[in-house]
Amino acid sequence: MKVLLELQPGKKVQLPLEIPDEELPTYTVAVLKARIMELNTPKTADELHVVHKSSILEDKKLLSEYNVQDGDTIKFLFAPVLKGQGGQ
């Protein structure tokens, strides 16, 4: 399955990502975040938020639970975690 990663806001950087079909049944949002973090960003994974069709995705859920389909765009952004609030 191929998806398009899009950095938000502002820069509008778009990166294609291919997820092997055999990995799809167990591909979680946390795994997706790890792939995004491989881009050598100075940010932390706690600051990374992943959005698909206006929903912020939870780390423990599978992409299939969000009905992510071949060709979809997944947006990601970095925002600081506010003190007193846990991660996803």
N, C-alpha and C positions, 0 to 999 in steps of 0.2 A: 504494500500500500504506500502511496506517495502522498505526503501532505506538504503544505507550504507554511513555514514558520515566518511570522512577521513581527518585527520588533516595534513596540508601541511605547510611548507616542513619539511623534516627531520624525525620527530618522527613516522610518518606513523601510528598514532593511528586510529583504525577503530572502529566505534560504530554503531550498528544497530539502526534504528529509524523506528517506525511504525506510520503511519499517518492514523487515522481512515477514512474509505471510505466516511463517511458522512461529514467530514471536507474538503475533497479534493476540492470541488468547490470554496471554499473561502480561501484556505490555501495560504497565501502570503509568499514571501521571508522574510518579516519582522517577521512573526510568526515563521518561521524556525530559523531565527537568535535568537529569544527569547528562543527557545528550546535549541539551542546550548549554549547560555549564562547561562542557568541553570546548566551547568557543573561546576559552581563555579570557573570560571576563573577570574583572577585579571584584565583582559583586559576589554575594554569598547566595546559596540556594534558598535560604530563608527569605531573601528579598525577592525571589523570583515568583511571579504570578503568571499562570497559564490560563488563557481564556479561549473558549470555543463557543460560538453562537451566543454571546453575551453572558455565559456562565463561567465563573471562576472554578477551575477544576481542582478537586481534592486529590492530594498525593496518593492516597491508598486505593483510589478507584481505578478501574481499568478504562482505557480509552473507549472500549466497546460499550461501556456503561453510559457514555456520553454520545453514543452513536456517531463517532468520528468515522467519516467515510473517505475513500480514496479521492484525492483532489481537494479536500477541505483545507481551509486556512486556519491555523492555530496561532493566536496572537500571544505574545509574551511581553511582560514588562517587569521592570525592577522598581520596587517601592520599599522603603524601609519598614521594618516591623515595628509597630508602635509599642512602647514599653507597657507591659501589663497584658498584652495580647499574645496568645500562642500562635504558632505556625499552623498550617493546614493539616 
